[in-house]
């Protein structure tokens, strides 16, 4: 294995897998830390964890376990993958995980921090993260129910999480002398360095500059140059679609996903909202929901997606953690029962939802297929007749659900 990656959620891990596979690396996404060695032909292995919103100690422990397994596979470089909107709180776990990986690797190399991915509208300038033409704190991420992003200055946000100074590599340095600039920041006592990026070419420059660094951290875009850097010799594995019944599940409350739900309904798609009160009271009948879904024409959608005001009311009534856990649990039960009843194509919107769904299916490894929308590949459960689309809440065009159903079918 040439490259080993640790992802803090399942959707972001598949996004990274898509980039590496498209670049020619034989890539496998693992669900949790595997208990057996990787295949000899695997060039990039991604250990997908569900740690984005867990306590620091738990995130660090799981990430170090993933690191141990990846190092045992002979990886030349480790990649920590987090969201392109840097989803975390002031007391979040991205910084502590970075520090723990640095210590475990015993590296003095500079460590890039670059969540940006210009192809999906995420850029960093003067250390500030933008979503489209808006600062992160003015985007829909300010209303995220678990990780509201209220400060676009990634240096400052990360500074709350780590015990060491955070450096900055400005855009001019990225384009003129990225490696020299990174080493200078390290030598000045700032080993962790936030790097500006406003176009995909900047990401490639950073990847080449860090070709022999022990650890990279970023969104998926920072991996654009890595297949070239590592001399990948393979390509995407053979992938086939699945013609079975399809079901879409949406737990994300992001602006993009709410637009996708609205588009599905406006286009006449079958859709049914899952009421939070029924979830919290234990009165929701999963079997009845699936009876409805399997009898529906076209692609049925079950969703809890709601606007920010409604999310705040739900959190005030039931508690943020309790309501999120209950919603994930319902989607996990629905997914497992749906596959048991013959559903062969599952579409999941939202990182937490997708993690719950994938774990409920008992997935151990995922085969990476064609791109549905930027950042979202089609996936197949290894050895099983089930295809998946795991979508980060903020990704995908308005017609994502219908498009995903077609791609998962292989059409």
C-alpha positions in Angstrom: 0.0 0.0 0.0 1.4 3.4 -1.0 -1.0 5.8 0.7 -3.0 5.3 3.8 -5.9 7.6 4.7 -8.0 8.1 7.8 -11.4 9.7 7.2 -13.6 11.2 9.9 -16.8 10.2 8.2 -18.0 7.9 5.5 -19.2 10.4 2.8 -15.9 12.3 2.9 -13.9 9.0 2.7 -15.8 8.0 -0.4 -15.1 11.5 -1.9 -11.4 11.0 -1.3 -11.6 7.5 -2.8 -13.2 8.8 -5.9 -10.3 11.3 -6.5 -7.6 8.6 -5.9 -9.4 6.1 -8.1 -9.9 8.6 -10.9 -6.2 9.4 -10.7 -5.3 5.8 -11.3 -4.8 4.4 -7.8 -6.2 1.0 -7.0 -8.3 2.2 -4.0 -10.4 0.5 -1.4 -12.5 2.2 1.3 -12.7 0.2 4.5 -15.5 0.6 7.0 -13.7 0.9 10.3 -10.3 -0.6 11.1 -10.0 -3.9 9.2 -9.1 -7.1 11.1 -7.1 -8.6 8.3 -4.4 -7.3 5.9 -5.2 -5.4 2.7 -5.0 -7.1 -0.7 -1.6 -7.0 -2.4 -3.0 -5.0 -5.2 -4.3 -2.1 -3.1 -2.4 1.1 -3.6 -4.5 3.4 -1.5 -6.5 2.3 1.5 -9.0 4.6 3.2 -10.1 3.7 6.8 -13.5 5.4 7.1 -14.3 6.2 10.7 -17.3 7.9 12.3 -15.5 10.3 14.5 -16.4 13.8 13.3 -18.7 14.6 16.2 -17.3 12.3 18.9 -15.4 13.4 22.0 -11.7 14.1 21.5 -10.3 11.1 23.4 -12.5 8.7 21.3 -11.5 10.3 18.0 -7.8 10.2 18.9 -8.0 6.5 20.0 -9.9 5.4 16.8 -7.6 7.4 14.6 -4.5 5.9 16.1 -5.9 2.4 15.7 -6.4 3.2 12.0 -2.9 4.5 11.8 -1.5 1.4 13.3 -3.2 -0.8 10.7 -2.2 1.4 7.8 1.4 1.5 8.9 1.3 -2.3 9.1 0.4 -2.3 5.4 3.6 -0.4 4.5 2.1 3.0 3.6 4.6 5.7 2.5 2.4 8.5 3.6 -0.6 9.1 5.8 -3.6 11.3 4.9 -6.1 12.6 7.5 -9.3 13.5 5.7 -11.9 15.9 7.2 -14.7 18.0 5.7 -14.1 20.8 3.2 -16.0 23.0 5.5 -13.7 22.0 8.4 -16.7 20.7 10.5 -15.8 20.9 14.1 -16.4 23.0 17.2 -13.9 25.1 19.2 -13.4 22.1 21.4 -13.4 19.8 18.3 -11.2 16.8 17.6 -9.5 17.7 14.3 -6.6 19.5 16.0 -6.0 16.8 18.7 -6.1 14.1 16.1 -3.5 15.9 14.0 -1.2 16.3 17.1 -1.7 12.6 18.0 -0.7 11.5 14.5 2.3 13.8 14.5 3.5 12.3 17.8 2.8 8.7 16.7 4.7 9.2 13.4 7.5 11.0 15.2 7.7 13.4 12.3 9.2 16.9 12.1 7.9 17.4 8.6 5.5 20.3 8.1 1.9 19.3 8.3 -0.5 21.0 5.8 -4.0 21.9 6.9 -6.1 22.5 3.8 -9.8 21.7 3.8 -10.3 23.6 0.5 -11.6 22.1 -2.7 -12.2 24.8 -5.3 -14.1 22.4 -7.7 -16.9 22.3 -5.1 -16.7 26.0 -4.1 -14.5 25.7 -1.1 -11.4 28.0 -1.1 -9.0 29.4 1.4 -7.6 32.9 1.1 -5.5 34.7 3.9 -6.3 31.7 6.0 -10.1 32.2 5.7 -12.4 29.5 4.4 -15.0 30.5 1.8 -18.0 28.6 0.5 -18.7 30.0 -2.9 -18.4 33.7 -2.5 -19.3 33.7 1.2 -17.1 33.4 4.2 -17.7 30.0 6.0 -19.4 31.8 8.9 -21.9 33.4 6.5 -22.8 30.2 4.7 -25.3 27.6 5.6 -22.7 25.9 7.8 -23.3 28.5 10.5 -26.6 26.7 11.2 -25.2 23.1 11.2 -26.9 21.3 14.1 -23.8 19.5 15.3 -20.8 21.6 14.2 -22.0 25.2 13.6 -19.1 27.1 11.9 -19.0 30.6 13.3 -15.5 31.6 12.5 -14.0 31.4 8.9 -10.4 31.9 10.1 -9.0 28.3 10.1 -5.8 29.4 11.9 -7.8 30.8 14.7 -10.4 27.9 14.8 -7.6 25.3 14.8 -5.7 27.4 17.4 -8.5 26.7 19.9 -7.9 22.9 19.4 -4.1 22.5 19.4 -1.4 23.3 22.0 1.1 24.7 19.4 1.2 27.8 17.2 -0.5 27.4 13.8 1.3 28.7 10.7 0.0 30.1 7.4 1.2 29.7 3.8 -0.2 32.6 1.8 -1.3 32.1 -1.8 1.7 33.8 -3.3 4.0 31.3 -1.5 1.9 28.4 -2.6 2.4 29.4 -6.2 6.0 30.4 -6.1 7.8 28.2 -3.5 5.4 26.1 -1.5 7.9 23.6 -0.2 10.3 26.3 0.9 7.5 28.2 2.6 6.3 25.1 4.4 9.8 24.3 5.7 10.3 27.9 6.8 7.1 27.8 8.8 8.2 24.6 10.5 11.6 26.0 11.3 9.9 29.0 12.9 8.1 26.7 15.3 4.8 26.4 13.3 4.8 22.8 12.2 1.0 22.8 11.5 0.4 25.1 8.5 -2.9 26.4 7.0 -2.4 26.7 3.3 -4.3 29.1 1.0 -5.9 27.5 -2.1 -8.2 29.2 -4.6 -7.9 26.8 -7.6 -7.3 23.2 -8.1 -3.8 23.9 -9.4 -2.9 25.2 -6.0 -3.9 21.8 -4.4 -1.7 20.0 -6.9 1.3 22.3 -6.1 0.8 21.6 -2.4 0.6 17.8 -3.0 3.8 17.8 -5.0 5.6 20.1 -2.4 4.7 17.6 0.3 5.5 14.5 -1.7 7.7 13.0 1.0 6.1 14.4 4.1 4.9 11.8 6.5 1.4 13.3 7.1 -1.0 15.4 5.0 -4.3 16.7 6.3 -7.2 18.2 4.3 -10.4 17.8 2.4 -10.3 15.4 -0.5 -9.0 18.0 -3.0 -5.5 18.0 -1.5 -5.1 14.4 -2.8 -5.4 15.5 -6.5 -1.6 15.2 -7.1 -1.1 12.1 -5.0 -1.6 9.4 -7.6 1.1 11.1 -9.7 3.3 11.6 -6.7 3.1 8.0 -5.7 3.5 6.6 -9.2 0.1 4.8 -9.2 0.1 1.9 -11.7 -3.4 0.7 -11.5 -6.9 2.2 -12.0 -10.4 2.0 -10.8 -11.6 -1.5 -10.1 -14.3 -3.0 -12.3 -17.7 -1.8 -11.1 -21.2 -2.8 -12.0 -24.5 -1.3 -11.1 -27.5 -3.0 -9.4 -31.0 -3.2 -10.9 -32.9 -3.8 -7.7 -35.4 -1.5 -6.0 -34.0 1.9 -4.9 -34.6 4.0 -1.7 -33.3 7.4 -0.8 -32.8 8.5 2.8 -32.0 12.1 3.9 -31.0 13.1 7.4 -29.0 16.2 6.4 -30.4 19.6 7.2 -27.9 21.4 4.9 -29.1 24.0 2.5 -28.0 21.9 -0.5 -29.8 18.8 0.7 -33.0 20.7 1.5 -32.9 22.0 -2.1 -32.5 18.4 -3.3 -35.5 17.2 -1.3 -37.6 20.1 -2.6 -36.6 19.3 -6.2 -37.5 15.7 -5.8 -40.9 16.6 -4.4 -41.4 19.3 -7.1 -40.6 16.8 -9.8 -43.4 14.5 -8.5 -41.1 12.1 -6.7 -42.6 9.9 -3.9 -41.5 11.5 -0.6 -42.5 11.0 3.0 -41.3 13.0 6.0 -40.3 11.2 9.1 -41.7 13.2 12.1 -39.2 13.7 14.9 -41.9 13.5 17.6 -42.7 9.9 16.4 -39.0 9.0 16.4 -38.4 10.3 19.9 -41.5 8.7 21.3 -40.6 5.3 19.8 -43.9 5.2 17.9 -42.4 5.2 14.4 -43.3 2.0 12.5 -40.3 1.1 10.3 -42.2 -1.7 8.6 -45.0 0.5 7.6 -42.6 3.1 6.2 -41.0 0.4 4.0 -44.3 -0.9 2.9 -45.1 2.5 1.6 -41.7 2.9 0.0 -41.7 -0.4 -1.8 -45.1 0.2 -3.1 -44.3 3.7 -4.4 -43.7 4.5 -8.1 -40.2 5.7 -9.0 -37.7 6.6 -6.4 -39.1 6.9 -2.8 -37.5 9.3 -0.4 -37.7 9.2 3.4 -36.4 12.3 5.1 -36.0 14.3 8.3 -34.3 17.3 6.7 -35.6 20.5 8.2 -34.8 24.2 8.1 -32.5 25.8 10.8 -35.4 27.2 12.9 -37.1 23.8 13.1 -33.8 22.1 14.0 -33.3 24.6 16.8 -36.8 23.8 18.1 -36.1 20.1 18.0 -32.8 20.5 19.8 -34.4 22.7 22.5 -37.1 20.1 23.1 -35.2 16.9 23.0 -31.5 17.9 23.1 -29.1 18.0 20.2 -27.2 14.8 20.9 -30.3 12.8 21.8 -32.3 13.8 18.7 -29.3 13.2 16.4 -28.7 9.8 17.8 -32.3 8.8 17.5 -32.5 10.0 13.9 -29.4 8.0 13.0 -30.8 5.0 14.7 -34.0 5.1 12.7 -32.2 5.5 9.4 -29.9 2.6 10.4 -33.0 0.4 11.0 -34.7 1.4 7.8 -31.6 0.7 5.7 -31.0 -2.7 7.2 -34.6 -3.8 6.8 -34.8 -2.3 3.3 -31.8 -4.4 2.1 -33.3 -7.5 3.8 -36.5 -6.9 1.8 -34.7 -6.6 -1.5 -33.6 -3.0 -1.9 -30.4 -3.0 -4.1 -29.8 0.7 -4.4 -29.5 3.0 -1.3 -29.0 6.7 -1.5 -28.0 8.5 1.7 -27.8 12.2 2.2 -25.7 13.5 5.2 -22.5 12.3 6.7 -23.9 11.1 10.1 -26.8 9.4 8.3 -24.5 7.7 5.9 -22.3 6.5 8.6 -25.2 5.0 10.5 -26.5 3.4 7.3 -23.2 1.9 6.3 -22.6 0.4 9.7 -26.1 -1.0 9.9 -25.5 -2.9 6.6 -22.4 -4.6 8.2 -20.2 -3.3 5.4 -16.5 -4.0 5.7 -15.2 -2.7 2.4 -16.6 -0.5 -0.4 -15.8 -0.7 -4.1 -15.5 2.7 -5.7 -17.4 3.3 -9.0 -18.3 6.2 -11.3 -18.9 9.8 -10.2 -22.5 10.8 -9.6 -21.7 14.5 -8.8 -18.4 16.1 -7.9 -17.3 14.6 -4.6 -19.8 11.7 -4.7 -19.0 8.3 -6.2 -21.2 5.3 -6.7 -20.2 2.6 -4.3 -20.8 -1.1 -4.0 -20.7 -3.3 -0.9 -17.9 -5.7 -1.5 -19.2 -9.2 -2.3 -22.9 -8.2 -2.0 -25.6 -7.1 -4.5 -26.0 -3.6 -3.0 -24.9 -0.3 -4.4 -24.7 2.9 -2.4 -24.5 6.7 -2.8 -23.2 8.4 0.4 -23.5 12.1 0.0 -22.1 14.8 2.2 -24.9 17.2 3.1 -23.5 20.1 1.2 -22.7 18.2 -2.1 -24.6 17.4 -5.2 -26.8 19.2 -7.8 -30.5 19.7 -7.2 -31.4 16.6 -9.2 -29.0 14.5 -7.2 -31.4 11.8 -6.0 -32.7 10.9 -9.4 -29.3 11.0 -10.9 -27.9 8.8 -8.2 -30.6 6.2 -8.7 -29.7 6.0 -12.4 -25.9 5.7 -11.8 -26.3 3.1 -9.1 -28.3 1.0 -11.6 -25.5 1.3 -14.1 -27.3 3.4 -16.6 
